[in-house]
Amino acid sequence: MSAIFNFQSLLTVILLLICTCAYLRAMTPSLLDRNKTGFLGIFWKCARIGERKSPYVAVCCVVMALSILFSD
């Protein structure tokens, strides 16, 4: 089943995207800062979410990891 039709997989992909974008912006800020608008602006917005809401994103990652480990 694809990640689009499975809600848990979709949430996992979104969390991984947010965490990856925040990490990339921390390592190389110029890579994401030059694309603040348009389609590539989605990655900049994900990086901002990851930076500003990092405790909440971390809790969501832990909860998602536990749910993946212990679900059927």
mmCIF file of the N, C-alpha and C atoms, coordinates in Angstrom:
data_MODEL
# 
_entry.id   MODEL 
# 
loop_
_atom_site.group_PDB 
_atom_site.id 
_atom_site.type_symbol 
_atom_site.label_atom_id 
_atom_site.label_alt_id 
_atom_site.label_comp_id 
_atom_site.label_asym_id 
_atom_site.label_entity_id 
_atom_site.label_seq_id 
_atom_site.pdbx_PDB_ins_code 
_atom_site.Cartn_x 
_atom_site.Cartn_y 
_atom_site.Cartn_z 
_atom_site.occupancy 
_atom_site.B_iso_or_equiv 
_atom_site.pdbx_formal_charge 
_atom_site.auth_seq_id 
_atom_site.auth_comp_id 
_atom_site.auth_asym_id 
_atom_site.auth_atom_id 
_atom_site.pdbx_PDB_model_num 
ATOM 1   N N  . MET A 1 1  ? 0.844  -1.176 0.000  1.00 0.00 ? 1  MET A N  1 
ATOM 2   C CA . MET A 1 1  ? 0.000  0.000  0.000  1.00 0.00 ? 1  MET A CA 1 
ATOM 3   C C  . MET A 1 1  ? 0.894  1.244  0.000  1.00 0.00 ? 1  MET A C  1 
ATOM 4   N N  . SER A 1 2  ? 0.488  2.227  -0.724 1.00 0.00 ? 2  SER A N  1 
ATOM 5   C CA . SER A 1 2  ? 1.275  3.447  -0.836 1.00 0.00 ? 2  SER A CA 1 
ATOM 6   C C  . SER A 1 2  ? 1.105  4.338  0.389  1.00 0.00 ? 2  SER A C  1 
ATOM 7   N N  . ALA A 1 3  ? 2.041  5.239  0.596  1.00 0.00 ? 3  ALA A N  1 
ATOM 8   C CA . ALA A 1 3  ? 2.008  6.126  1.773  1.00 0.00 ? 3  ALA A CA 1 
ATOM 9   C C  . ALA A 1 3  ? 0.870  7.137  1.697  1.00 0.00 ? 3  ALA A C  1 
ATOM 10  N N  . ILE A 1 4  ? 0.322  7.345  0.522  1.00 0.00 ? 4  ILE A N  1 
ATOM 11  C CA . ILE A 1 4  ? -0.768 8.308  0.381  1.00 0.00 ? 4  ILE A CA 1 
ATOM 12  C C  . ILE A 1 4  ? -2.054 7.758  0.983  1.00 0.00 ? 4  ILE A C  1 
ATOM 13  N N  . PHE A 1 5  ? -2.272 6.466  0.869  1.00 0.00 ? 5  PHE A N  1 
ATOM 14  C CA . PHE A 1 5  ? -3.526 5.878  1.304  1.00 0.00 ? 5  PHE A CA 1 
ATOM 15  C C  . PHE A 1 5  ? -3.481 5.316  2.718  1.00 0.00 ? 5  PHE A C  1 
ATOM 16  N N  . ASN A 1 6  ? -2.314 5.210  3.294  1.00 0.00 ? 6  ASN A N  1 
ATOM 17  C CA . ASN A 1 6  ? -2.171 4.718  4.652  1.00 0.00 ? 6  ASN A CA 1 
ATOM 18  C C  . ASN A 1 6  ? -1.813 5.919  5.534  1.00 0.00 ? 6  ASN A C  1 
ATOM 19  N N  . PHE A 1 7  ? -2.682 6.245  6.496  1.00 0.00 ? 7  PHE A N  1 
ATOM 20  C CA . PHE A 1 7  ? -2.522 7.467  7.286  1.00 0.00 ? 7  PHE A CA 1 
ATOM 21  C C  . PHE A 1 7  ? -1.243 7.436  8.117  1.00 0.00 ? 7  PHE A C  1 
ATOM 22  N N  . GLN A 1 8  ? -0.913 6.297  8.700  1.00 0.00 ? 8  GLN A N  1 
ATOM 23  C CA . GLN A 1 8  ? 0.295  6.203  9.519  1.00 0.00 ? 8  GLN A CA 1 
ATOM 24  C C  . GLN A 1 8  ? 1.545  6.407  8.662  1.00 0.00 ? 8  GLN A C  1 
ATOM 25  N N  . SER A 1 9  ? 1.554  5.860  7.478  1.00 0.00 ? 9  SER A N  1 
ATOM 26  C CA . SER A 1 9  ? 2.699  6.047  6.586  1.00 0.00 ? 9  SER A CA 1 
ATOM 27  C C  . SER A 1 9  ? 2.808  7.490  6.123  1.00 0.00 ? 9  SER A C  1 
ATOM 28  N N  . LEU A 1 10 ? 1.667  8.126  5.877  1.00 0.00 ? 10 LEU A N  1 
ATOM 29  C CA . LEU A 1 10 ? 1.680  9.533  5.479  1.00 0.00 ? 10 LEU A CA 1 
ATOM 30  C C  . LEU A 1 10 ? 2.252  10.404 6.588  1.00 0.00 ? 10 LEU A C  1 
ATOM 31  N N  . LEU A 1 11 ? 1.852  10.157 7.833  1.00 0.00 ? 11 LEU A N  1 
ATOM 32  C CA . LEU A 1 11 ? 2.405  10.910 8.960  1.00 0.00 ? 11 LEU A CA 1 
ATOM 33  C C  . LEU A 1 11 ? 3.902  10.666 9.112  1.00 0.00 ? 11 LEU A C  1 
ATOM 34  N N  . THR A 1 12 ? 4.341  9.447  8.887  1.00 0.00 ? 12 THR A N  1 
ATOM 35  C CA . THR A 1 12 ? 5.765  9.126  8.964  1.00 0.00 ? 12 THR A CA 1 
ATOM 36  C C  . THR A 1 12 ? 6.557  9.890  7.909  1.00 0.00 ? 12 THR A C  1 
ATOM 37  N N  . VAL A 1 13 ? 6.046  9.935  6.710  1.00 0.00 ? 13 VAL A N  1 
ATOM 38  C CA . VAL A 1 13 ? 6.723  10.656 5.622  1.00 0.00 ? 13 VAL A CA 1 
ATOM 39  C C  . VAL A 1 13 ? 6.786  12.142 5.933  1.00 0.00 ? 13 VAL A C  1 
ATOM 40  N N  . ILE A 1 14 ? 5.706  12.714 6.458  1.00 0.00 ? 14 ILE A N  1 
ATOM 41  C CA . ILE A 1 14 ? 5.696  14.137 6.795  1.00 0.00 ? 14 ILE A CA 1 
ATOM 42  C C  . ILE A 1 14 ? 6.684  14.439 7.915  1.00 0.00 ? 14 ILE A C  1 
ATOM 43  N N  . LEU A 1 15 ? 6.725  13.593 8.940  1.00 0.00 ? 15 LEU A N  1 
ATOM 44  C CA . LEU A 1 15 ? 7.684  13.800 10.026 1.00 0.00 ? 15 LEU A CA 1 
ATOM 45  C C  . LEU A 1 15 ? 9.125  13.685 9.537  1.00 0.00 ? 15 LEU A C  1 
ATOM 46  N N  . LEU A 1 16 ? 9.394  12.715 8.687  1.00 0.00 ? 16 LEU A N  1 
ATOM 47  C CA . LEU A 1 16 ? 10.745 12.578 8.134  1.00 0.00 ? 16 LEU A CA 1 
ATOM 48  C C  . LEU A 1 16 ? 11.114 13.780 7.273  1.00 0.00 ? 16 LEU A C  1 
ATOM 49  N N  . LEU A 1 17 ? 10.153 14.316 6.526  1.00 0.00 ? 17 LEU A N  1 
ATOM 50  C CA . LEU A 1 17 ? 10.417 15.493 5.709  1.00 0.00 ? 17 LEU A CA 1 
ATOM 51  C C  . LEU A 1 17 ? 10.744 16.698 6.584  1.00 0.00 ? 17 LEU A C  1 
ATOM 52  N N  . ILE A 1 18 ? 9.978  16.892 7.655  1.00 0.00 ? 18 ILE A N  1 
ATOM 53  C CA . ILE A 1 18 ? 10.229 18.018 8.560  1.00 0.00 ? 18 ILE A CA 1 
ATOM 54  C C  . ILE A 1 18 ? 11.599 17.882 9.219  1.00 0.00 ? 18 ILE A C  1 
ATOM 55  N N  . CYS A 1 19 ? 11.908 16.695 9.717  1.00 0.00 ? 19 CYS A N  1 
ATOM 56  C CA . CYS A 1 19 ? 13.205 16.489 10.391 1.00 0.00 ? 19 CYS A CA 1 
ATOM 57  C C  . CYS A 1 19 ? 14.379 16.643 9.426  1.00 0.00 ? 19 CYS A C  1 
ATOM 58  N N  . THR A 1 20 ? 14.237 16.124 8.219  1.00 0.00 ? 20 THR A N  1 
ATOM 59  C CA . THR A 1 20 ? 15.309 16.223 7.232  1.00 0.00 ? 20 THR A CA 1 
ATOM 60  C C  . THR A 1 20 ? 15.547 17.667 6.808  1.00 0.00 ? 20 THR A C  1 
ATOM 61  N N  . CYS A 1 21 ? 14.471 18.404 6.573  1.00 0.00 ? 21 CYS A N  1 
ATOM 62  C CA . CYS A 1 21 ? 14.618 19.808 6.169  1.00 0.00 ? 21 CYS A CA 1 
ATOM 63  C C  . CYS A 1 21 ? 15.235 20.650 7.283  1.00 0.00 ? 21 CYS A C  1 
ATOM 64  N N  . ALA A 1 22 ? 14.827 20.394 8.529  1.00 0.00 ? 22 ALA A N  1 
ATOM 65  C CA . ALA A 1 22 ? 15.416 21.140 9.650  1.00 0.00 ? 22 ALA A CA 1 
ATOM 66  C C  . ALA A 1 22 ? 16.903 20.821 9.784  1.00 0.00 ? 22 ALA A C  1 
ATOM 67  N N  . TYR A 1 23 ? 17.282 19.577 9.583  1.00 0.00 ? 23 TYR A N  1 
ATOM 68  C CA . TYR A 1 23 ? 18.694 19.190 9.655  1.00 0.00 ? 23 TYR A CA 1 
ATOM 69  C C  . TYR A 1 23 ? 19.494 19.842 8.524  1.00 0.00 ? 23 TYR A C  1 
ATOM 70  N N  . LEU A 1 24 ? 18.947 19.803 7.312  1.00 0.00 ? 24 LEU A N  1 
ATOM 71  C CA . LEU A 1 24 ? 19.653 20.407 6.180  1.00 0.00 ? 24 LEU A CA 1 
ATOM 72  C C  . LEU A 1 24 ? 19.826 21.913 6.361  1.00 0.00 ? 24 LEU A C  1 
ATOM 73  N N  . ARG A 1 25 ? 18.808 22.573 6.901  1.00 0.00 ? 25 ARG A N  1 
ATOM 74  C CA . ARG A 1 25 ? 18.917 24.018 7.126  1.00 0.00 ? 25 ARG A CA 1 
ATOM 75  C C  . ARG A 1 25 ? 19.933 24.325 8.215  1.00 0.00 ? 25 ARG A C  1 
ATOM 76  N N  . ALA A 1 26 ? 20.069 23.453 9.203  1.00 0.00 ? 26 ALA A N  1 
ATOM 77  C CA . ALA A 1 26 ? 21.066 23.673 10.251 1.00 0.00 ? 26 ALA A CA 1 
ATOM 78  C C  . ALA A 1 26 ? 22.487 23.495 9.707  1.00 0.00 ? 26 ALA A C  1 
ATOM 79  N N  . MET A 1 27 ? 22.653 22.555 8.783  1.00 0.00 ? 27 MET A N  1 
ATOM 80  C CA . MET A 1 27 ? 23.981 22.282 8.233  1.00 0.00 ? 27 MET A CA 1 
ATOM 81  C C  . MET A 1 27 ? 24.361 23.277 7.132  1.00 0.00 ? 27 MET A C  1 
ATOM 82  N N  . THR A 1 28 ? 23.435 23.542 6.213  1.00 0.00 ? 28 THR A N  1 
ATOM 83  C CA . THR A 1 28 ? 23.693 24.459 5.095  1.00 0.00 ? 28 THR A CA 1 
ATOM 84  C C  . THR A 1 28 ? 22.487 25.378 4.918  1.00 0.00 ? 28 THR A C  1 
ATOM 85  N N  . PRO A 1 29 ? 22.456 26.491 5.636  1.00 0.00 ? 29 PRO A N  1 
ATOM 86  C CA . PRO A 1 29 ? 21.286 27.378 5.580  1.00 0.00 ? 29 PRO A CA 1 
ATOM 87  C C  . PRO A 1 29 ? 21.026 27.975 4.192  1.00 0.00 ? 29 PRO A C  1 
ATOM 88  N N  . SER A 1 30 ? 22.062 28.220 3.430  1.00 0.00 ? 30 SER A N  1 
ATOM 89  C CA . SER A 1 30 ? 21.868 28.852 2.123  1.00 0.00 ? 30 SER A CA 1 
ATOM 90  C C  . SER A 1 30 ? 21.137 27.946 1.138  1.00 0.00 ? 30 SER A C  1 
ATOM 91  N N  . LEU A 1 31 ? 21.173 26.648 1.373  1.00 0.00 ? 31 LEU A N  1 
ATOM 92  C CA . LEU A 1 31 ? 20.521 25.709 0.456  1.00 0.00 ? 31 LEU A CA 1 
ATOM 93  C C  . LEU A 1 31 ? 19.009 25.888 0.454  1.00 0.00 ? 31 LEU A C  1 
ATOM 94  N N  . LEU A 1 32 ? 18.406 26.064 1.619  1.00 0.00 ? 32 LEU A N  1 
ATOM 95  C CA . LEU A 1 32 ? 16.954 26.204 1.697  1.00 0.00 ? 32 LEU A CA 1 
ATOM 96  C C  . LEU A 1 32 ? 16.504 27.654 1.716  1.00 0.00 ? 32 LEU A C  1 
ATOM 97  N N  . ASP A 1 33 ? 17.367 28.577 2.120  1.00 0.00 ? 33 ASP A N  1 
ATOM 98  C CA . ASP A 1 33 ? 16.962 29.978 2.242  1.00 0.00 ? 33 ASP A CA 1 
ATOM 99  C C  . ASP A 1 33 ? 16.752 30.661 0.894  1.00 0.00 ? 33 ASP A C  1 
ATOM 100 N N  . ARG A 1 34 ? 17.375 30.154 -0.141 1.00 0.00 ? 34 ARG A N  1 
ATOM 101 C CA . ARG A 1 34 ? 17.210 30.810 -1.445 1.00 0.00 ? 34 ARG A CA 1 
ATOM 102 C C  . ARG A 1 34 ? 15.898 30.423 -2.132 1.00 0.00 ? 34 ARG A C  1 
ATOM 103 N N  . ASN A 1 35 ? 15.224 29.390 -1.646 1.00 0.00 ? 35 ASN A N  1 
ATOM 104 C CA . ASN A 1 35 ? 13.965 28.950 -2.237 1.00 0.00 ? 35 ASN A CA 1 
ATOM 105 C C  . ASN A 1 35 ? 12.831 29.100 -1.230 1.00 0.00 ? 35 ASN A C  1 
ATOM 106 N N  . LYS A 1 36 ? 12.439 30.336 -0.938 1.00 0.00 ? 36 LYS A N  1 
ATOM 107 C CA . LYS A 1 36 ? 11.384 30.559 0.043  1.00 0.00 ? 36 LYS A CA 1 
ATOM 108 C C  . LYS A 1 36 ? 9.997  30.579 -0.581 1.00 0.00 ? 36 LYS A C  1 
ATOM 109 N N  . THR A 1 37 ? 9.908  30.694 -1.883 1.00 0.00 ? 37 THR A N  1 
ATOM 110 C CA . THR A 1 37 ? 8.621  30.722 -2.561 1.00 0.00 ? 37 THR A CA 1 
ATOM 111 C C  . THR A 1 37 ? 8.587  29.634 -3.627 1.00 0.00 ? 37 THR A C  1 
ATOM 112 N N  . GLY A 1 38 ? 7.397  29.360 -4.112 1.00 0.00 ? 38 GLY A N  1 
ATOM 113 C CA . GLY A 1 38 ? 7.237  28.356 -5.151 1.00 0.00 ? 38 GLY A CA 1 
ATOM 114 C C  . GLY A 1 38 ? 7.173  26.954 -4.587 1.00 0.00 ? 38 GLY A C  1 
ATOM 115 N N  . PHE A 1 39 ? 7.356  25.987 -5.464 1.00 0.00 ? 39 PHE A N  1 
ATOM 116 C CA . PHE A 1 39 ? 7.261  24.583 -5.057 1.00 0.00 ? 39 PHE A CA 1 
ATOM 117 C C  . PHE A 1 39 ? 8.356  24.208 -4.065 1.00 0.00 ? 39 PHE A C  1 
ATOM 118 N N  . LEU A 1 40 ? 9.568  24.676 -4.270 1.00 0.00 ? 40 LEU A N  1 
ATOM 119 C CA . LEU A 1 40 ? 10.667 24.349 -3.363 1.00 0.00 ? 40 LEU A CA 1 
ATOM 120 C C  . LEU A 1 40 ? 10.553 25.074 -2.029 1.00 0.00 ? 40 LEU A C  1 
ATOM 121 N N  . GLY A 1 41 ? 9.645  26.037 -1.944 1.00 0.00 ? 41 GLY A N  1 
ATOM 122 C CA . GLY A 1 41 ? 9.388  26.718 -0.686 1.00 0.00 ? 41 GLY A CA 1 
ATOM 123 C C  . GLY A 1 41 ? 8.770  25.800 0.359  1.00 0.00 ? 41 GLY A C  1 
ATOM 124 N N  . ILE A 1 42 ? 8.200  24.696 -0.067 1.00 0.00 ? 42 ILE A N  1 
ATOM 125 C CA . ILE A 1 42 ? 7.644  23.707 0.867  1.00 0.00 ? 42 ILE A CA 1 
ATOM 126 C C  . ILE A 1 42 ? 8.732  23.191 1.791  1.00 0.00 ? 42 ILE A C  1 
ATOM 127 N N  . PHE A 1 43 ? 9.924  22.975 1.259  1.00 0.00 ? 43 PHE A N  1 
ATOM 128 C CA . PHE A 1 43 ? 11.026 22.467 2.065  1.00 0.00 ? 43 PHE A CA 1 
ATOM 129 C C  . PHE A 1 43 ? 11.492 23.514 3.079  1.00 0.00 ? 43 PHE A C  1 
ATOM 130 N N  . TRP A 1 44 ? 11.494 24.790 2.679  1.00 0.00 ? 44 TRP A N  1 
ATOM 131 C CA . TRP A 1 44 ? 11.849 25.863 3.605  1.00 0.00 ? 44 TRP A CA 1 
ATOM 132 C C  . TRP A 1 44 ? 10.819 25.958 4.736  1.00 0.00 ? 44 TRP A C  1 
ATOM 133 N N  . LYS A 1 45 ? 9.541  25.814 4.385  1.00 0.00 ? 45 LYS A N  1 
ATOM 134 C CA . LYS A 1 45 ? 8.483  25.858 5.397  1.00 0.00 ? 45 LYS A CA 1 
ATOM 135 C C  . LYS A 1 45 ? 8.580  24.672 6.351  1.00 0.00 ? 45 LYS A C  1 
ATOM 136 N N  . CYS A 1 46 ? 8.907  23.510 5.836  1.00 0.00 ? 46 CYS A N  1 
ATOM 137 C CA . CYS A 1 46 ? 9.102  22.335 6.705  1.00 0.00 ? 46 CYS A CA 1 
ATOM 138 C C  . CYS A 1 46 ? 10.278 22.546 7.650  1.00 0.00 ? 46 CYS A C  1 
ATOM 139 N N  . ALA A 1 47 ? 11.326 23.187 7.154  1.00 0.00 ? 47 ALA A N  1 
ATOM 140 C CA . ALA A 1 47 ? 12.476 23.479 8.020  1.00 0.00 ? 47 ALA A CA 1 
ATOM 141 C C  . ALA A 1 47 ? 12.095 24.457 9.122  1.00 0.00 ? 47 ALA A C  1 
ATOM 142 N N  . ARG A 1 48 ? 11.270 25.451 8.814  1.00 0.00 ? 48 ARG A N  1 
ATOM 143 C CA . ARG A 1 48 ? 10.817 26.403 9.830  1.00 0.00 ? 48 ARG A CA 1 
ATOM 144 C C  . ARG A 1 48 ? 9.955  25.718 10.881 1.00 0.00 ? 48 ARG A C  1 
ATOM 145 N N  . ILE A 1 49 ? 9.094  24.807 10.445 1.00 0.00 ? 49 ILE A N  1 
ATOM 146 C CA . ILE A 1 49 ? 8.275  24.052 11.403 1.00 0.00 ? 49 ILE A CA 1 
ATOM 147 C C  . ILE A 1 49 ? 9.178  23.233 12.310 1.00 0.00 ? 49 ILE A C  1 
ATOM 148 N N  . GLY A 1 50 ? 10.172 22.582 11.744 1.00 0.00 ? 50 GLY A N  1 
ATOM 149 C CA . GLY A 1 50 ? 11.094 21.770 12.523 1.00 0.00 ? 50 GLY A CA 1 
ATOM 150 C C  . GLY A 1 50 ? 11.906 22.573 13.517 1.00 0.00 ? 50 GLY A C  1 
ATOM 151 N N  . GLU A 1 51 ? 12.249 23.809 13.148 1.00 0.00 ? 51 GLU A N  1 
ATOM 152 C CA . GLU A 1 51 ? 13.024 24.662 14.054 1.00 0.00 ? 51 GLU A CA 1 
ATOM 153 C C  . GLU A 1 51 ? 12.164 25.229 15.169 1.00 0.00 ? 51 GLU A C  1 
ATOM 154 N N  . ARG A 1 52 ? 11.016 25.725 14.841 1.00 0.00 ? 52 ARG A N  1 
ATOM 155 C CA . ARG A 1 52 ? 10.179 26.412 15.825 1.00 0.00 ? 52 ARG A CA 1 
ATOM 156 C C  . ARG A 1 52 ? 9.416  25.461 16.726 1.00 0.00 ? 52 ARG A C  1 
ATOM 157 N N  . LYS A 1 53 ? 9.034  24.330 16.227 1.00 0.00 ? 53 LYS A N  1 
ATOM 158 C CA . LYS A 1 53 ? 8.246  23.378 17.005 1.00 0.00 ? 53 LYS A CA 1 
ATOM 159 C C  . LYS A 1 53 ? 9.060  22.124 17.318 1.00 0.00 ? 53 LYS A C  1 
ATOM 160 N N  . SER A 1 54 ? 10.349 22.264 17.525 1.00 0.00 ? 54 SER A N  1 
ATOM 161 C CA . SER A 1 54 ? 11.213 21.099 17.678 1.00 0.00 ? 54 SER A CA 1 
ATOM 162 C C  . SER A 1 54 ? 10.855 20.189 18.853 1.00 0.00 ? 54 SER A C  1 
ATOM 163 N N  . PRO A 1 55 ? 10.433 20.684 20.020 1.00 0.00 ? 55 PRO A N  1 
ATOM 164 C CA . PRO A 1 55 ? 10.045 19.731 21.075 1.00 0.00 ? 55 PRO A CA 1 
ATOM 165 C C  . PRO A 1 55 ? 8.818  18.910 20.682 1.00 0.00 ? 55 PRO A C  1 
ATOM 166 N N  . TYR A 1 56 ? 7.863  19.546 20.025 1.00 0.00 ? 56 TYR A N  1 
ATOM 167 C CA . TYR A 1 56 ? 6.663  18.835 19.595 1.00 0.00 ? 56 TYR A CA 1 
ATOM 168 C C  . TYR A 1 56 ? 6.975  17.837 18.483 1.00 0.00 ? 56 TYR A C  1 
ATOM 169 N N  . VAL A 1 57 ? 7.844  18.229 17.567 1.00 0.00 ? 57 VAL A N  1 
ATOM 170 C CA . VAL A 1 57 ? 8.237  17.323 16.485 1.00 0.00 ? 57 VAL A CA 1 
ATOM 171 C C  . VAL A 1 57 ? 8.996  16.132 17.056 1.00 0.00 ? 57 VAL A C  1 
ATOM 172 N N  . ALA A 1 58 ? 9.853  16.366 18.044 1.00 0.00 ? 58 ALA A N  1 
ATOM 173 C CA . ALA A 1 58 ? 10.599 15.269 18.666 1.00 0.00 ? 58 ALA A CA 1 
ATOM 174 C C  . ALA A 1 58 ? 9.666  14.289 19.367 1.00 0.00 ? 58 ALA A C  1 
ATOM 175 N N  . VAL A 1 59 ? 8.675  14.819 20.075 1.00 0.00 ? 59 VAL A N  1 
ATOM 176 C CA . VAL A 1 59 ? 7.700  13.938 20.741 1.00 0.00 ? 59 VAL A CA 1 
ATOM 177 C C  . VAL A 1 59 ? 6.913  13.143 19.704 1.00 0.00 ? 59 VAL A C  1 
ATOM 178 N N  . CYS A 1 60 ? 6.522  13.788 18.625 1.00 0.00 ? 60 CYS A N  1 
ATOM 179 C CA . CYS A 1 60 ? 5.796  13.083 17.565 1.00 0.00 ? 60 CYS A CA 1 
ATOM 180 C C  . CYS A 1 60 ? 6.650  11.988 16.935 1.00 0.00 ? 60 CYS A C  1 
ATOM 181 N N  . CYS A 1 61 ? 7.943  12.248 16.770 1.00 0.00 ? 61 CYS A N  1 
ATOM 182 C CA . CYS A 1 61 ? 8.837  11.225 16.211 1.00 0.00 ? 61 CYS A CA 1 
ATOM 183 C C  . CYS A 1 61 ? 8.948  10.023 17.143 1.00 0.00 ? 61 CYS A C  1 
ATOM 184 N N  . VAL A 1 62 ? 9.065  10.268 18.439 1.00 0.00 ? 62 VAL A N  1 
ATOM 185 C CA . VAL A 1 62 ? 9.157  9.169  19.399 1.00 0.00 ? 62 VAL A CA 1 
ATOM 186 C C  . VAL A 1 62 ? 7.855  8.371  19.426 1.00 0.00 ? 62 VAL A C  1 
ATOM 187 N N  . VAL A 1 63 ? 6.723  9.071  19.440 1.00 0.00 ? 63 VAL A N  1 
ATOM 188 C CA . VAL A 1 63 ? 5.424  8.387  19.439 1.00 0.00 ? 63 VAL A CA 1 
ATOM 189 C C  . VAL A 1 63 ? 5.244  7.566  18.164 1.00 0.00 ? 63 VAL A C  1 
ATOM 190 N N  . MET A 1 64 ? 5.635  8.138  17.032 1.00 0.00 ? 64 MET A N  1 
ATOM 191 C CA . MET A 1 64 ? 5.522  7.418  15.756 1.00 0.00 ? 64 MET A CA 1 
ATOM 192 C C  . MET A 1 64 ? 6.441  6.204  15.738 1.00 0.00 ? 64 MET A C  1 
ATOM 193 N N  . ALA A 1 65 ? 7.644  6.343  16.273 1.00 0.00 ? 65 ALA A N  1 
ATOM 194 C CA . ALA A 1 65 ? 8.568  5.201  16.306 1.00 0.00 ? 65 ALA A CA 1 
ATOM 195 C C  . ALA A 1 65 ? 8.004  4.085  17.191 1.00 0.00 ? 65 ALA A C  1 
ATOM 196 N N  . LEU A 1 66 ? 7.456  4.443  18.320 1.00 0.00 ? 66 LEU A N  1 
ATOM 197 C CA . LEU A 1 66 ? 6.866  3.423  19.211 1.00 0.00 ? 66 LEU A CA 1 
ATOM 198 C C  . LEU A 1 66 ? 5.648  2.773  18.570 1.00 0.00 ? 66 LEU A C  1 
ATOM 199 N N  . SER A 1 67 ? 4.844  3.555  17.892 1.00 0.00 ? 67 SER A N  1 
ATOM 200 C CA . SER A 1 67 ? 3.667  2.975  17.254 1.00 0.00 ? 67 SER A CA 1 
ATOM 201 C C  . SER A 1 67 ? 4.044  2.044  16.117 1.00 0.00 ? 67 SER A C  1 
ATOM 202 N N  . ILE A 1 68 ? 5.115  2.370  15.391 1.00 0.00 ? 68 ILE A N  1 
ATOM 203 C CA . ILE A 1 68 ? 5.577  1.486  14.314 1.00 0.00 ? 68 ILE A CA 1 
ATOM 204 C C  . ILE A 1 68 ? 6.168  0.213  14.893 1.00 0.00 ? 68 ILE A C  1 
ATOM 205 N N  . LEU A 1 69 ? 6.918  0.345  15.977 1.00 0.00 ? 69 LEU A N  1 
ATOM 206 C CA . LEU A 1 69 ? 7.549  -0.840 16.576 1.00 0.00 ? 69 LEU A CA 1 
ATOM 207 C C  . LEU A 1 69 ? 6.537  -1.813 17.173 1.00 0.00 ? 69 LEU A C  1 
ATOM 208 N N  . PHE A 1 70 ? 5.502  -1.283 17.809 1.00 0.00 ? 70 PHE A N  1 
ATOM 209 C CA . PHE A 1 70 ? 4.600  -2.143 18.566 1.00 0.00 ? 70 PHE A CA 1 
ATOM 210 C C  . PHE A 1 70 ? 3.235  -2.333 17.927 1.00 0.00 ? 70 PHE A C  1 
ATOM 211 N N  . SER A 1 71 ? 3.046  -1.872 16.696 1.00 0.00 ? 71 SER A N  1 
ATOM 212 C CA . SER A 1 71 ? 1.766  -2.097 16.028 1.00 0.00 ? 71 SER A CA 1 
ATOM 213 C C  . SER A 1 71 ? 1.820  -3.381 15.203 1.00 0.00 ? 71 SER A C  1 
ATOM 214 N N  . ASP A 1 72 ? 0.657  -3.849 14.822 1.00 0.00 ? 72 ASP A N  1 
ATOM 215 C CA . ASP A 1 72 ? 0.578  -5.107 14.054 1.00 0.00 ? 72 ASP A CA 1 
ATOM 216 C C  . ASP A 1 72 ? 1.017  -4.934 12.647 1.00 0.00 ? 72 ASP A C  1 
# 
